[in-house]
Amino acid sequence: MIDVLYFAWVRERIGHPKDQVETGAATVMDLIEELRAKEDRYEAAFADLSALRVAVDQELTDFDASLTHAKEVAFFPPMTGG
């Protein structure tokens, strides 16, 4: 079981802040493909990956990152300075 967290507009498109997912995904991209297949709102949230960042167990990473032993994956838009 893995916790999947959604922030900002990702959360708004999906409709809730968190899912607990039973997954066999080896990488973040595999997890995204599983989520996209769930419902249209997930497909919409993950339609443009260039507009997303990901963290695995609170460490910023890439979509090809391994999920072996991961407990949490978070998706959020790029952060801007100010």
LOGURO-170297 format. One record per atom (N, C-alpha, C, O, CB): residue number from 0; residue in three letters; x, z, y. Coordinates in pm, whole numbers, padded with zeros to 5 digits, always signed. Glycine has a CB too. Layout:
<recs>
<rec resi="NUM" resn="ala" u="X" w="Z" v="Y"/>
...
</recs>
This chain:
<recs>
<rec resi="0" resn="met" u="+00085" w="+00000" v="-00118"/>
<rec resi="0" resn="met" u="+00000" w="+00000" v="+00000"/>
<rec resi="0" resn="met" u="+00090" w="+00000" v="+00124"/>
<rec resi="0" resn="met" u="+00188" w="+00074" v="+00132"/>
<rec resi="0" resn="met" u="-00097" w="+00123" v="+00000"/>
<rec resi="1" resn="ile" u="+00053" w="-00084" v="+00219"/>
<rec resi="1" resn="ile" u="+00131" w="-00095" v="+00342"/>
<rec resi="1" resn="ile" u="+00036" w="-00085" v="+00461"/>
<rec resi="1" resn="ile" u="-00074" w="-00140" v="+00458"/>
<rec resi="1" resn="ile" u="+00211" w="-00229" v="+00345"/>
<rec resi="2" resn="asp" u="+00077" w="-00014" v="+00565"/>
<rec resi="2" resn="asp" u="-00001" w="-00007" v="+00689"/>
<rec resi="2" resn="asp" u="+00036" w="-00126" v="+00775"/>
<rec resi="2" resn="asp" u="+00154" w="-00155" v="+00797"/>
<rec resi="2" resn="asp" u="+00025" w="+00127" v="+00764"/>
<rec resi="3" resn="val" u="-00066" w="-00196" v="+00824"/>
<rec resi="3" resn="val" u="-00045" w="-00309" v="+00914"/>
<rec resi="3" resn="val" u="-00111" w="-00272" v="+01047"/>
<rec resi="3" resn="val" u="-00231" w="-00250" v="+01053"/>
<rec resi="3" resn="val" u="-00104" w="-00444" v="+00855"/>
<rec resi="4" resn="leu" u="-00029" w="-00266" v="+01152"/>
<rec resi="4" resn="leu" u="-00076" w="-00224" v="+01284"/>
<rec resi="4" resn="leu" u="-00084" w="-00345" v="+01377"/>
<rec resi="4" resn="leu" u="+00000" w="-00435" v="+01370"/>
<rec resi="4" resn="leu" u="+00018" w="-00116" v="+01344"/>
<rec resi="5" resn="tyr" u="-00185" w="-00345" v="+01463"/>
<rec resi="5" resn="tyr" u="-00207" w="-00454" v="+01558"/>
<rec resi="5" resn="tyr" u="-00212" w="-00396" v="+01699"/>
<rec resi="5" resn="tyr" u="-00277" w="-00294" v="+01722"/>
<rec resi="5" resn="tyr" u="-00337" w="-00533" v="+01525"/>
<rec resi="6" resn="phe" u="-00144" w="-00462" v="+01793"/>
<rec resi="6" resn="phe" u="-00139" w="-00413" v="+01930"/>
<rec resi="6" resn="phe" u="-00182" w="-00522" v="+02028"/>
<rec resi="6" resn="phe" u="-00169" w="-00641" v="+02000"/>
<rec resi="6" resn="phe" u="+00000" w="-00364" v="+01965"/>
<rec resi="7" resn="ala" u="-00233" w="-00479" v="+02143"/>
<rec resi="7" resn="ala" u="-00271" w="-00565" v="+02255"/>
<rec resi="7" resn="ala" u="-00373" w="-00670" v="+02211"/>
<rec resi="7" resn="ala" u="-00471" w="-00636" v="+02145"/>
<rec resi="7" resn="ala" u="-00147" w="-00633" v="+02314"/>
<rec resi="8" resn="trp" u="-00352" w="-00797" v="+02247"/>
<rec resi="8" resn="trp" u="-00452" w="-00900" v="+02217"/>
<rec resi="8" resn="trp" u="-00465" w="-00927" v="+02067"/>
<rec resi="8" resn="trp" u="-00567" w="-00978" v="+02023"/>
<rec resi="8" resn="trp" u="-00416" w="-01029" v="+02288"/>
<rec resi="9" resn="val" u="-00362" w="-00893" v="+01989"/>
<rec resi="9" resn="val" u="-00373" w="-00909" v="+01843"/>
<rec resi="9" resn="val" u="-00484" w="-00817" v="+01792"/>
<rec resi="9" resn="val" u="-00569" w="-00859" v="+01713"/>
<rec resi="9" resn="val" u="-00236" w="-00878" v="+01772"/>
<rec resi="10" resn="arg" u="-00482" w="-00693" v="+01837"/>
<rec resi="10" resn="arg" u="-00586" w="-00596" v="+01800"/>
<rec resi="10" resn="arg" u="-00723" w="-00644" v="+01847"/>
<rec resi="10" resn="arg" u="-00822" w="-00631" v="+01774"/>
<rec resi="10" resn="arg" u="-00554" w="-00456" v="+01860"/>
<rec resi="11" resn="glu" u="-00729" w="-00699" v="+01968"/>
<rec resi="11" resn="glu" u="-00858" w="-00746" v="+02021"/>
<rec resi="11" resn="glu" u="-00915" w="-00860" v="+01936"/>
<rec resi="11" resn="glu" u="-01035" w="-00863" v="+01910"/>
<rec resi="11" resn="glu" u="-00842" w="-00792" v="+02167"/>
<rec resi="12" resn="arg" u="-00832" w="-00952" v="+01894"/>
<rec resi="12" resn="arg" u="-00881" w="-01065" v="+01812"/>
<rec resi="12" resn="arg" u="-00925" w="-01020" v="+01674"/>
<rec resi="12" resn="arg" u="-01023" w="-01072" v="+01621"/>
<rec resi="12" resn="arg" u="-00772" w="-01171" v="+01799"/>
<rec resi="13" resn="ile" u="-00853" w="-00925" v="+01616"/>
<rec resi="13" resn="ile" u="-00886" w="-00879" v="+01481"/>
<rec resi="13" resn="ile" u="-01004" w="-00781" v="+01484"/>
<rec resi="13" resn="ile" u="-01086" w="-00779" v="+01393"/>
<rec resi="13" resn="ile" u="-00764" w="-00814" v="+01414"/>
<rec resi="14" resn="gly" u="-01010" w="-00700" v="+01590"/>
<rec resi="14" resn="gly" u="-01124" w="-00611" v="+01605"/>
<rec resi="14" resn="gly" u="-01099" w="-00467" v="+01567"/>
<rec resi="14" resn="gly" u="-01188" w="-00383" v="+01580"/>
<rec resi="14" resn="gly" u="-01235" w="-00661" v="+01525"/>
<rec resi="15" resn="his" u="-00979" w="-00436" v="+01521"/>
<rec resi="15" resn="his" u="-00944" w="-00298" v="+01492"/>
<rec resi="15" resn="his" u="-00791" w="-00283" v="+01496"/>
<rec resi="15" resn="his" u="-00719" w="-00382" v="+01489"/>
<rec resi="15" resn="his" u="-01001" w="-00255" v="+01353"/>
<rec resi="16" resn="pro" u="-00742" w="-00160" v="+01509"/>
<rec resi="16" resn="pro" u="-00599" w="-00139" v="+01530"/>
<rec resi="16" resn="pro" u="-00512" w="-00135" v="+01405"/>
<rec resi="16" resn="pro" u="-00390" w="-00142" v="+01415"/>
<rec resi="16" resn="pro" u="-00580" w="-00014" v="+01603"/>
<rec resi="17" resn="lys" u="-00574" w="-00124" v="+01287"/>
<rec resi="17" resn="lys" u="-00492" w="-00098" v="+01168"/>
<rec resi="17" resn="lys" u="-00565" w="-00141" v="+01042"/>
<rec resi="17" resn="lys" u="-00687" w="-00127" v="+01032"/>
<rec resi="17" resn="lys" u="-00454" w="+00050" v="+01160"/>
<rec resi="18" resn="asp" u="-00489" w="-00192" v="+00946"/>
<rec resi="18" resn="asp" u="-00537" w="-00217" v="+00811"/>
<rec resi="18" resn="asp" u="-00444" w="-00148" v="+00713"/>
<rec resi="18" resn="asp" u="-00325" w="-00133" v="+00741"/>
<rec resi="18" resn="asp" u="-00547" w="-00370" v="+00781"/>
<rec resi="19" resn="gln" u="-00496" w="-00105" v="+00601"/>
<rec resi="19" resn="gln" u="-00413" w="-00066" v="+00488"/>
<rec resi="19" resn="gln" u="-00430" w="-00177" v="+00386"/>
<rec resi="19" resn="gln" u="-00541" w="-00206" v="+00342"/>
<rec resi="19" resn="gln" u="-00453" w="+00078" v="+00428"/>
<rec resi="20" resn="val" u="-00317" w="-00238" v="+00348"/>
<rec resi="20" resn="val" u="-00321" w="-00358" v="+00267"/>
<rec resi="20" resn="val" u="-00247" w="-00336" v="+00136"/>
<rec resi="20" resn="val" u="-00133" w="-00289" v="+00134"/>
<rec resi="20" resn="val" u="-00262" w="-00477" v="+00343"/>
<rec resi="21" resn="glu" u="-00312" w="-00370" v="+00029"/>
<rec resi="21" resn="glu" u="-00246" w="-00377" v="-00102"/>
<rec resi="21" resn="glu" u="-00193" w="-00518" v="-00112"/>
<rec resi="21" resn="glu" u="-00270" w="-00614" v="-00115"/>
<rec resi="21" resn="glu" u="-00345" w="-00341" v="-00224"/>
<rec resi="22" resn="thr" u="-00060" w="-00533" v="-00116"/>
<rec resi="22" resn="thr" u="-00003" w="-00666" v="-00108"/>
<rec resi="22" resn="thr" u="+00114" w="-00683" v="-00205"/>
<rec resi="22" resn="thr" u="+00184" w="-00588" v="-00238"/>
<rec resi="22" resn="thr" u="+00042" w="-00695" v="+00033"/>
<rec resi="23" resn="gly" u="+00133" w="-00805" v="-00247"/>
<rec resi="23" resn="gly" u="+00249" w="-00842" v="-00326"/>
<rec resi="23" resn="gly" u="+00345" w="-00926" v="-00244"/>
<rec resi="23" resn="gly" u="+00439" w="-00984" v="-00297"/>
<rec resi="23" resn="gly" u="+00208" w="-00917" v="-00452"/>
<rec resi="24" resn="ala" u="+00321" w="-00931" v="-00112"/>
<rec resi="24" resn="ala" u="+00402" w="-01013" v="-00022"/>
<rec resi="24" resn="ala" u="+00549" w="-00970" v="-00025"/>
<rec resi="24" resn="ala" u="+00580" w="-00851" v="-00016"/>
<rec resi="24" resn="ala" u="+00348" w="-01005" v="+00121"/>
<rec resi="25" resn="ala" u="+00637" w="-01068" v="-00037"/>
<rec resi="25" resn="ala" u="+00780" w="-01040" v="-00037"/>
<rec resi="25" resn="ala" u="+00838" w="-01036" v="+00103"/>
<rec resi="25" resn="ala" u="+00936" w="-00965" v="+00130"/>
<rec resi="25" resn="ala" u="+00854" w="-01145" v="-00120"/>
<rec resi="26" resn="thr" u="+00776" w="-01113" v="+00195"/>
<rec resi="26" resn="thr" u="+00825" w="-01120" v="+00333"/>
<rec resi="26" resn="thr" u="+00709" w="-01102" v="+00430"/>
<rec resi="26" resn="thr" u="+00592" w="-01105" v="+00392"/>
<rec resi="26" resn="thr" u="+00898" w="-01255" v="+00359"/>
<rec resi="27" resn="val" u="+00745" w="-01084" v="+00556"/>
<rec resi="27" resn="val" u="+00642" w="-01074" v="+00660"/>
<rec resi="27" resn="val" u="+00558" w="-01201" v="+00662"/>
<rec resi="27" resn="val" u="+00436" w="-01194" v="+00675"/>
<rec resi="27" resn="val" u="+00706" w="-01050" v="+00798"/>
<rec resi="28" resn="met" u="+00621" w="-01318" v="+00649"/>
<rec resi="28" resn="met" u="+00547" w="-01444" v="+00650"/>
<rec resi="28" resn="met" u="+00447" w="-01451" v="+00535"/>
<rec resi="28" resn="met" u="+00336" w="-01501" v="+00553"/>
<rec resi="28" resn="met" u="+00643" w="-01562" v="+00643"/>
<rec resi="29" resn="asp" u="+00486" w="-01402" v="+00418"/>
<rec resi="29" resn="asp" u="+00392" w="-01397" v="+00305"/>
<rec resi="29" resn="asp" u="+00272" w="-01309" v="+00339"/>
<rec resi="29" resn="asp" u="+00158" w="-01344" v="+00306"/>
<rec resi="29" resn="asp" u="+00463" w="-01343" v="+00178"/>
<rec resi="30" resn="leu" u="+00296" w="-01197" v="+00404"/>
<rec resi="30" resn="leu" u="+00188" w="-01107" v="+00445"/>
<rec resi="30" resn="leu" u="+00097" w="-01177" v="+00544"/>
<rec resi="30" resn="leu" u="-00026" w="-01166" v="+00535"/>
<rec resi="30" resn="leu" u="+00245" w="-00977" v="+00506"/>
<rec resi="31" resn="ile" u="+00155" w="-01248" v="+00640"/>
<rec resi="31" resn="ile" u="+00075" w="-01321" v="+00738"/>
<rec resi="31" resn="ile" u="-00016" w="-01422" v="+00667"/>
<rec resi="31" resn="ile" u="-00133" w="-01435" v="+00702"/>
<rec resi="31" resn="ile" u="+00166" w="-01392" v="+00841"/>
<rec resi="32" resn="glu" u="+00037" w="-01493" v="+00570"/>
<rec resi="32" resn="glu" u="-00044" w="-01590" v="+00496"/>
<rec resi="32" resn="glu" u="-00159" w="-01522" v="+00424"/>
<rec resi="32" resn="glu" u="-00271" w="-01574" v="+00421"/>
<rec resi="32" resn="glu" u="+00044" w="-01667" v="+00395"/>
<rec resi="33" resn="glu" u="-00134" w="-01405" v="+00366"/>
<rec resi="33" resn="glu" u="-00242" w="-01329" v="+00300"/>
<rec resi="33" resn="glu" u="-00348" w="-01288" v="+00402"/>
<rec resi="33" resn="glu" u="-00468" w="-01298" v="+00375"/>
<rec resi="33" resn="glu" u="-00185" w="-01204" v="+00229"/>
<rec resi="34" resn="leu" u="-00304" w="-01240" v="+00518"/>
<rec resi="34" resn="leu" u="-00399" w="-01196" v="+00620"/>
<rec resi="34" resn="leu" u="-00479" w="-01314" v="+00675"/>
<rec resi="34" resn="leu" u="-00600" w="-01303" v="+00694"/>
<rec resi="34" resn="leu" u="-00324" w="-01125" v="+00734"/>
<rec resi="35" resn="arg" u="-00413" w="-01425" v="+00700"/>
<rec resi="35" resn="arg" u="-00482" w="-01545" v="+00751"/>
<rec resi="35" resn="arg" u="-00595" w="-01587" v="+00657"/>
<rec resi="35" resn="arg" u="-00699" w="-01635" v="+00702"/>
<rec resi="35" resn="arg" u="-00382" w="-01661" v="+00769"/>
<rec resi="36" resn="ala" u="-00575" w="-01570" v="+00529"/>
<rec resi="36" resn="ala" u="-00674" w="-01611" v="+00429"/>
<rec resi="36" resn="ala" u="-00794" w="-01517" v="+00424"/>
<rec resi="36" resn="ala" u="-00897" w="-01553" v="+00366"/>
<rec resi="36" resn="ala" u="-00609" w="-01619" v="+00293"/>
<rec resi="37" resn="lys" u="-00784" w="-01398" v="+00482"/>
<rec resi="37" resn="lys" u="-00893" w="-01300" v="+00475"/>
<rec resi="37" resn="lys" u="-01018" w="-01344" v="+00550"/>
<rec resi="37" resn="lys" u="-01127" w="-01349" v="+00493"/>
<rec resi="37" resn="lys" u="-00847" w="-01168" v="+00529"/>
<rec resi="38" resn="glu" u="-01000" w="-01376" v="+00678"/>
<rec resi="38" resn="glu" u="-01114" w="-01406" v="+00764"/>
<rec resi="38" resn="glu" u="-01066" w="-01490" v="+00882"/>
<rec resi="38" resn="glu" u="-00947" w="-01496" v="+00912"/>
<rec resi="38" resn="glu" u="-01183" w="-01275" v="+00814"/>
<rec resi="39" resn="asp" u="-01161" w="-01555" v="+00949"/>
<rec resi="39" resn="asp" u="-01128" w="-01639" v="+01064"/>
<rec resi="39" resn="asp" u="-01060" w="-01562" v="+01176"/>
<rec resi="39" resn="asp" u="-00973" w="-01615" v="+01244"/>
<rec resi="39" resn="asp" u="-01253" w="-01705" v="+01117"/>
<rec resi="40" resn="arg" u="-01100" w="-01437" v="+01196"/>
<rec resi="40" resn="arg" u="-01039" w="-01362" v="+01306"/>
<rec resi="40" resn="arg" u="-00891" w="-01337" v="+01282"/>
<rec resi="40" resn="arg" u="-00813" w="-01331" v="+01378"/>
<rec resi="40" resn="arg" u="-01112" w="-01228" v="+01325"/>
<rec resi="41" resn="tyr" u="-00849" w="-01322" v="+01157"/>
<rec resi="41" resn="tyr" u="-00707" w="-01309" v="+01126"/>
<rec resi="41" resn="tyr" u="-00635" w="-01442" v="+01148"/>
<rec resi="41" resn="tyr" u="-00524" w="-01446" v="+01200"/>
<rec resi="41" resn="tyr" u="-00687" w="-01260" v="+00980"/>
<rec resi="42" resn="glu" u="-00701" w="-01550" v="+01107"/>
<rec resi="42" resn="glu" u="-00645" w="-01684" v="+01130"/>
<rec resi="42" resn="glu" u="-00622" w="-01705" v="+01280"/>
<rec resi="42" resn="glu" u="-00517" w="-01757" v="+01319"/>
<rec resi="42" resn="glu" u="-00739" w="-01794" v="+01073"/>
<rec resi="43" resn="ala" u="-00717" w="-01665" v="+01362"/>
<rec resi="43" resn="ala" u="-00703" w="-01680" v="+01508"/>
<rec resi="43" resn="ala" u="-00590" w="-01593" v="+01562"/>
<rec resi="43" resn="ala" u="-00514" w="-01637" v="+01648"/>
<rec resi="43" resn="ala" u="-00835" w="-01643" v="+01577"/>
<rec resi="44" resn="ala" u="-00579" w="-01472" v="+01513"/>
<rec resi="44" resn="ala" u="-00475" w="-01380" v="+01562"/>
<rec resi="44" resn="ala" u="-00335" w="-01429" v="+01528"/>
<rec resi="44" resn="ala" u="-00241" w="-01407" v="+01603"/>
<rec resi="44" resn="ala" u="-00496" w="-01241" v="+01504"/>
<rec resi="45" resn="phe" u="-00322" w="-01496" v="+01413"/>
<rec resi="45" resn="phe" u="-00189" w="-01541" v="+01368"/>
<rec resi="45" resn="phe" u="-00171" w="-01692" v="+01382"/>
<rec resi="45" resn="phe" u="-00084" w="-01750" v="+01317"/>
<rec resi="45" resn="phe" u="-00168" w="-01500" v="+01223"/>
<rec resi="46" resn="ala" u="-00252" w="-01756" v="+01467"/>
<rec resi="46" resn="ala" u="-00244" w="-01901" v="+01483"/>
<rec resi="46" resn="ala" u="-00114" w="-01947" v="+01549"/>
<rec resi="46" resn="ala" u="-00059" w="-02050" v="+01511"/>
<rec resi="46" resn="ala" u="-00362" w="-01950" v="+01565"/>
<rec resi="47" resn="asp" u="-00065" w="-01871" v="+01645"/>
<rec resi="47" resn="asp" u="+00056" w="-01910" v="+01719"/>
<rec resi="47" resn="asp" u="+00162" w="-01802" v="+01703"/>
<rec resi="47" resn="asp" u="+00167" w="-01707" v="+01780"/>
<rec resi="47" resn="asp" u="+00024" w="-01934" v="+01870"/>
<rec resi="48" resn="leu" u="+00246" w="-01818" v="+01603"/>
<rec resi="48" resn="leu" u="+00346" w="-01716" v="+01574"/>
<rec resi="48" resn="leu" u="+00452" w="-01706" v="+01682"/>
<rec resi="48" resn="leu" u="+00520" w="-01604" v="+01692"/>
<rec resi="48" resn="leu" u="+00413" w="-01744" v="+01442"/>
<rec resi="49" resn="ser" u="+00468" w="-01809" v="+01764"/>
<rec resi="49" resn="ser" u="+00565" w="-01801" v="+01873"/>
<rec resi="49" resn="ser" u="+00521" w="-01698" v="+01978"/>
<rec resi="49" resn="ser" u="+00602" w="-01655" v="+02060"/>
<rec resi="49" resn="ser" u="+00583" w="-01938" v="+01939"/>
<rec resi="50" resn="ala" u="+00394" w="-01660" v="+01976"/>
<rec resi="50" resn="ala" u="+00340" w="-01562" v="+02070"/>
<rec resi="50" resn="ala" u="+00337" w="-01422" v="+02009"/>
<rec resi="50" resn="ala" u="+00276" w="-01331" v="+02066"/>
<rec resi="50" resn="ala" u="+00201" w="-01602" v="+02114"/>
<rec resi="51" resn="leu" u="+00402" w="-01404" v="+01895"/>
<rec resi="51" resn="leu" u="+00400" w="-01275" v="+01826"/>
<rec resi="51" resn="leu" u="+00541" w="-01223" v="+01800"/>
<rec resi="51" resn="leu" u="+00636" w="-01300" v="+01783"/>
<rec resi="51" resn="leu" u="+00325" w="-01286" v="+01695"/>
<rec resi="52" resn="arg" u="+00551" w="-01093" v="+01797"/>
<rec resi="52" resn="arg" u="+00671" w="-01025" v="+01751"/>
<rec resi="52" resn="arg" u="+00628" w="-00934" v="+01637"/>
<rec resi="52" resn="arg" u="+00510" w="-00900" v="+01624"/>
<rec resi="52" resn="arg" u="+00742" w="-00944" v="+01867"/>
<rec resi="53" resn="val" u="+00725" w="-00894" v="+01555"/>
<rec resi="53" resn="val" u="+00694" w="-00810" v="+01440"/>
<rec resi="53" resn="val" u="+00800" w="-00702" v="+01425"/>
<rec resi="53" resn="val" u="+00918" w="-00723" v="+01453"/>
<rec resi="53" resn="val" u="+00685" w="-00894" v="+01311"/>
<rec resi="54" resn="ala" u="+00754" w="-00586" v="+01381"/>
<rec resi="54" resn="ala" u="+00845" w="-00476" v="+01347"/>
<rec resi="54" resn="ala" u="+00808" w="-00428" v="+01207"/>
<rec resi="54" resn="ala" u="+00691" w="-00414" v="+01173"/>
<rec resi="54" resn="ala" u="+00836" w="-00359" v="+01452"/>
<rec resi="55" resn="val" u="+00911" w="-00403" v="+01127"/>
<rec resi="55" resn="val" u="+00893" w="-00347" v="+00994"/>
<rec resi="55" resn="val" u="+00953" w="-00207" v="+00996"/>
<rec resi="55" resn="val" u="+01070" w="-00190" v="+01027"/>
<rec resi="55" resn="val" u="+00959" w="-00436" v="+00882"/>
<rec resi="56" resn="asp" u="+00871" w="-00109" v="+00964"/>
<rec resi="56" resn="asp" u="+00912" w="+00032" v="+00970"/>
<rec resi="56" resn="asp" u="+00978" w="+00064" v="+01104"/>
<rec resi="56" resn="asp" u="+01083" w="+00128" v="+01110"/>
<rec resi="56" resn="asp" u="+01008" w="+00065" v="+00854"/>
<rec resi="57" resn="gln" u="+00914" w="+00017" v="+01211"/>
<rec resi="57" resn="gln" u="+00949" w="+00043" v="+01350"/>
<rec resi="57" resn="gln" u="+01082" w="-00019" v="+01394"/>
<rec resi="57" resn="gln" u="+01142" w="+00026" v="+01491"/>
<rec resi="57" resn="gln" u="+00955" w="+00190" v="+01373"/>
<rec resi="58" resn="glu" u="+01127" w="-00122" v="+01322"/>
<rec resi="58" resn="glu" u="+01246" w="-00196" v="+01364"/>
<rec resi="58" resn="glu" u="+01209" w="-00342" v="+01387"/>
<rec resi="58" resn="glu" u="+01155" w="-00408" v="+01298"/>
<rec resi="58" resn="glu" u="+01360" w="-00185" v="+01257"/>
<rec resi="59" resn="leu" u="+01237" w="-00391" v="+01507"/>
<rec resi="59" resn="leu" u="+01208" w="-00530" v="+01540"/>
<rec resi="59" resn="leu" u="+01281" w="-00622" v="+01443"/>
<rec resi="59" resn="leu" u="+01399" w="-00602" v="+01415"/>
<rec resi="59" resn="leu" u="+01249" w="-00561" v="+01685"/>
<rec resi="60" resn="thr" u="+01210" w="-00723" v="+01393"/>
<rec resi="60" resn="thr" u="+01268" w="-00811" v="+01293"/>
<rec resi="60" resn="thr" u="+01207" w="-00950" v="+01303"/>
<rec resi="60" resn="thr" u="+01131" w="-00978" v="+01396"/>
<rec resi="60" resn="thr" u="+01248" w="-00753" v="+01152"/>
<rec resi="61" resn="asp" u="+01240" w="-01037" v="+01207"/>
<rec resi="61" resn="asp" u="+01190" w="-01174" v="+01203"/>
<rec resi="61" resn="asp" u="+01082" w="-01187" v="+01096"/>
<rec resi="61" resn="asp" u="+01062" w="-01097" v="+01014"/>
<rec resi="61" resn="asp" u="+01305" w="-01274" v="+01177"/>
<rec resi="62" resn="phe" u="+01013" w="-01301" v="+01098"/>
<rec resi="62" resn="phe" u="+00905" w="-01325" v="+01003"/>
<rec resi="62" resn="phe" u="+00956" w="-01343" v="+00860"/>
<rec resi="62" resn="phe" u="+00877" w="-01335" v="+00766"/>
<rec resi="62" resn="phe" u="+00827" w="-01446" v="+01045"/>
<rec resi="63" resn="asp" u="+01084" w="-01369" v="+00842"/>
<rec resi="63" resn="asp" u="+01138" w="-01383" v="+00706"/>
<rec resi="63" resn="asp" u="+01193" w="-01251" v="+00651"/>
<rec resi="63" resn="asp" u="+01256" w="-01249" v="+00546"/>
<rec resi="63" resn="asp" u="+01249" w="-01488" v="+00705"/>
<rec resi="64" resn="ala" u="+01169" w="-01141" v="+00722"/>
<rec resi="64" resn="ala" u="+01218" w="-01010" v="+00679"/>
<rec resi="64" resn="ala" u="+01149" w="-00966" v="+00549"/>
<rec resi="64" resn="ala" u="+01031" w="-00993" v="+00526"/>
<rec resi="64" resn="ala" u="+01194" w="-00905" v="+00789"/>
<rec resi="65" resn="ser" u="+01226" w="-00900" v="+00467"/>
<rec resi="65" resn="ser" u="+01175" w="-00849" v="+00340"/>
<rec resi="65" resn="ser" u="+01080" w="-00732" v="+00361"/>
<rec resi="65" resn="ser" u="+01097" w="-00652" v="+00453"/>
<rec resi="65" resn="ser" u="+01291" w="-00807" v="+00250"/>
<rec resi="66" resn="leu" u="+00980" w="-00724" v="+00276"/>
<rec resi="66" resn="leu" u="+00888" w="-00610" v="+00279"/>
<rec resi="66" resn="leu" u="+00913" w="-00513" v="+00163"/>
<rec resi="66" resn="leu" u="+00834" w="-00421" v="+00141"/>
<rec resi="66" resn="leu" u="+00744" w="-00660" v="+00274"/>
<rec resi="67" resn="thr" u="+01021" w="-00534" v="+00090"/>
<rec resi="67" resn="thr" u="+01055" w="-00443" v="-00018"/>
<rec resi="67" resn="thr" u="+01072" w="-00303" v="+00038"/>
<rec resi="67" resn="thr" u="+01153" w="-00281" v="+00128"/>
<rec resi="67" resn="thr" u="+01183" w="-00489" v="-00092"/>
<rec resi="68" resn="his" u="+00997" w="-00209" v="-00013"/>
<rec resi="68" resn="his" u="+00999" w="-00068" v="+00028"/>
<rec resi="68" resn="his" u="+00942" w="-00043" v="+00167"/>
<rec resi="68" resn="his" u="+00950" w="+00070" v="+00216"/>
<rec resi="68" resn="his" u="+01139" w="-00017" v="+00022"/>
<rec resi="69" resn="ala" u="+00887" w="-00144" v="+00233"/>
<rec resi="69" resn="ala" u="+00829" w="-00124" v="+00367"/>
<rec resi="69" resn="ala" u="+00702" w="-00041" v="+00357"/>
<rec resi="69" resn="ala" u="+00624" w="-00055" v="+00263"/>
<rec resi="69" resn="ala" u="+00800" w="-00261" v="+00435"/>
<rec resi="70" resn="lys" u="+00683" w="+00044" v="+00456"/>
<rec resi="70" resn="lys" u="+00563" w="+00127" v="+00464"/>
<rec resi="70" resn="lys" u="+00470" w="+00081" v="+00577"/>
<rec resi="70" resn="lys" u="+00350" w="+00107" v="+00574"/>
<rec resi="70" resn="lys" u="+00600" w="+00273" v="+00483"/>
<rec resi="71" resn="glu" u="+00530" w="+00012" v="+00678"/>
<rec resi="71" resn="glu" u="+00452" w="-00025" v="+00795"/>
<rec resi="71" resn="glu" u="+00501" w="-00156" v="+00854"/>
<rec resi="71" resn="glu" u="+00622" w="-00181" v="+00863"/>
<rec resi="71" resn="glu" u="+00458" w="+00086" v="+00900"/>
<rec resi="72" resn="val" u="+00406" w="-00241" v="+00893"/>
<rec resi="72" resn="val" u="+00436" w="-00365" v="+00966"/>
<rec resi="72" resn="val" u="+00349" w="-00364" v="+01090"/>
<rec resi="72" resn="val" u="+00229" w="-00339" v="+01082"/>
<rec resi="72" resn="val" u="+00410" w="-00493" v="+00877"/>
<rec resi="73" resn="ala" u="+00410" w="-00393" v="+01204"/>
<rec resi="73" resn="ala" u="+00335" w="-00395" v="+01331"/>
<rec resi="73" resn="ala" u="+00349" w="-00533" v="+01395"/>
<rec resi="73" resn="ala" u="+00458" w="-00591" v="+01399"/>
<rec resi="73" resn="ala" u="+00386" w="-00284" v="+01428"/>
<rec resi="74" resn="phe" u="+00237" w="-00585" v="+01446"/>
<rec resi="74" resn="phe" u="+00235" w="-00713" v="+01516"/>
<rec resi="74" resn="phe" u="+00194" w="-00690" v="+01660"/>
<rec resi="74" resn="phe" u="+00101" w="-00614" v="+01688"/>
<rec resi="74" resn="phe" u="+00138" w="-00813" v="+01447"/>
<rec resi="75" resn="phe" u="+00265" w="-00755" v="+01753"/>
<rec resi="75" resn="phe" u="+00239" w="-00736" v="+01896"/>
<rec resi="75" resn="phe" u="+00293" w="-00855" v="+01973"/>
<rec resi="75" resn="phe" u="+00379" w="-00927" v="+01924"/>
<rec resi="75" resn="phe" u="+00303" w="-00604" v="+01948"/>
<rec resi="76" resn="pro" u="+00242" w="-00876" v="+02096"/>
<rec resi="76" resn="pro" u="+00294" w="-00986" v="+02177"/>
<rec resi="76" resn="pro" u="+00432" w="-00949" v="+02232"/>
<rec resi="76" resn="pro" u="+00469" w="-00832" v="+02234"/>
<rec resi="76" resn="pro" u="+00197" w="-01020" v="+02292"/>
<rec resi="77" resn="pro" u="+00508" w="-01051" v="+02276"/>
<rec resi="77" resn="pro" u="+00638" w="-01022" v="+02337"/>
<rec resi="77" resn="pro" u="+00620" w="-00930" v="+02456"/>
<rec resi="77" resn="pro" u="+00519" w="-00937" v="+02527"/>
<rec resi="77" resn="pro" u="+00709" w="-01153" v="+02380"/>
<rec resi="78" resn="met" u="+00716" w="-00845" v="+02476"/>
<rec resi="78" resn="met" u="+00710" w="-00752" v="+02589"/>
<rec resi="78" resn="met" u="+00777" w="-00815" v="+02709"/>
<rec resi="78" resn="met" u="+00877" w="-00886" v="+02698"/>
<rec resi="78" resn="met" u="+00776" w="-00617" v="+02553"/>
<rec resi="79" resn="thr" u="+00721" w="-00786" v="+02824"/>
<rec resi="79" resn="thr" u="+00779" w="-00837" v="+02947"/>
<rec resi="79" resn="thr" u="+00831" w="-00721" v="+03030"/>
<rec resi="79" resn="thr" u="+00776" w="-00610" v="+03027"/>
<rec resi="79" resn="thr" u="+00676" w="-00919" v="+03027"/>
<rec resi="80" resn="gly" u="+00935" w="-00747" v="+03103"/>
<rec resi="80" resn="gly" u="+00992" w="-00644" v="+03190"/>
<rec resi="80" resn="gly" u="+00915" w="-00634" v="+03321"/>
<rec resi="80" resn="gly" u="+00831" w="-00718" v="+03352"/>
<rec resi="80" resn="gly" u="+01139" w="-00672" v="+03218"/>
<rec resi="81" resn="gly" u="+00946" w="-00532" v="+03395"/>
<rec resi="81" resn="gly" u="+00877" w="-00520" v="+03523"/>
<rec resi="81" resn="gly" u="+00909" w="-00393" v="+03591"/>
<rec resi="81" resn="gly" u="+00859" w="-00367" v="+03700"/>
<rec resi="81" resn="gly" u="+00729" w="-00530" v="+03506"/>
</recs>
